[in-house]
Amino acid sequence: MSGQALAVRDLVVAPRRGAPVVLHGITFDHAAESTLALLGTSGAGKTTLLRALAGLVRPQSGSVHLGDRLLDGDGVHVAPEARRVGVVFQGLELWPHLTAGDHVAFALRASGVGRGRRADVEAWFERVGLAPALTRRRPGALSGGERQRVAIARTLAAEPSLVLYDEPLAHVDPTRRQALRALLRELARERRHTAVLVTHDPDDALEIADHVAILEKGRVAESGVPRDVLRTPRTEAAARAFGAVTLLPATWRGTALDTVLGPLEPAGGPGATDGRTVRLALRPDDVRARAPHEGVAATVVDRFETATGTHVIADVAGTRIEARADVDVPPGAAVGLVVVSRVTPLEAA
């Protein structure tokens, strides 16, 4: 079954009866046969939104449409089992008394997609990269990555119109995480389903999702194509959601932005009157630490290695800035900081 478009309007949700409201008027459209990643800090409302989409909690107001079906709104609340929405929970929710194959067979029978024949179950195991022999093992005898794949196979075997992933890669080691990201991309293309992925890891959003929505305090702070939001965030919430960032104060001076790193050129050209103060989001790769004579004088406070190279924390007139190091410098050394990218002012909070 092909995925269907998702439309959410003014959704207000409390995580359970009597609890304070967590989602405050969530509105977004999500195209059919694409993947949306939800990013945001803990408590932003990501899992509550996922549970509302699954039908596990009833919204106080607002509406949810999946294709031309109204799932919530105008007095309607479609039960979870009638939504054709599949969920891969963070805890996987595998039953310890059933074999791995039984989980997929149950999904096939319960959804009416198939009779749970052994050949069909084994075909799904092969599709998610599991050996057919593992169908006879119980979850406790599987590795963490194997259990993840069983949970994914069980969910997709039912051919849902919408797939919800609740941090499915949260407890997977880096090697298996990379393989599972590739699997989720492949399955999305092959099965043509619509998916919503909750994650704390920006790399999940960049590698898996077609679009991203940043949640902050129960509202959509920003949305867009993941790489665009990474490179040119409009809000502080989006800037922080994609990893290490320095939020640098700046003041408009003519067509440039005046900062402790000197005048910087804005990506979109002049956009405010002289004297207005804004903040800039600088990624470590936007700023390079070089020889002292090459940029604005700074002192290295800390130095550490990352997967992409050596980074330093440097102090410039009391402001600490994370930068990628083009020279090998210890803490206490003098460096010159150079901004190598155009900058985008953040919107006022």
Disulfide bonds with the S-S distance in Angstrom:
none
